[in-house]
Amino acid sequence: MKDLSKAAMDVLAERQRQQSIEGWTPEHDDQYSKSQLLWASSCYVLNTIQPFSRIPMDWPWAPEWWKPTGPRRDLVKAAALILAEIERLDRAEAKGES
């Protein structure tokens, strides 16, 4: 892991924070089979290009979970959400659900 860039370490740390602090366990993420994790990540990415003045229409969850901060942090959140989706897909494939 020492060869990882700061950016990669920050994404992994955010993914860990999502699980340990927010409680978004793999079992919790598995319920999002309709691309919700990807929609959320895209909202954060788009917010870095042109900040939203309101909660994005495509935001898949309750408004209080929309927490934009700044361009770099939003990209870290987006990347961690993409990682969560990849992990969810891997679990579904292992169960024969893909």
QUIQUIKA-V551536 format. One line per field, one symbol per residue. ss: DSSP state (A for helix, B for strand, O for the rest). burial: 1 if it has 24 or more other C-alpha atoms within 12 Angstrom, else 0. A space follows every 50 residues. Layout:
ss=???
burial=???
This chain:
ss=OOOOOAAAAAAAAAAAAAAAOOOOOAAAAOOOOOOAAAAAAAAAAAAAAO OOOOOOOOOOOOAAAOOOOOAAAAAAAAAAAAAAAAAAAAAAAAOOOO
burial=00000000001101100100000001001101001111111111111000 000001001100000111000001111111111111111000000000
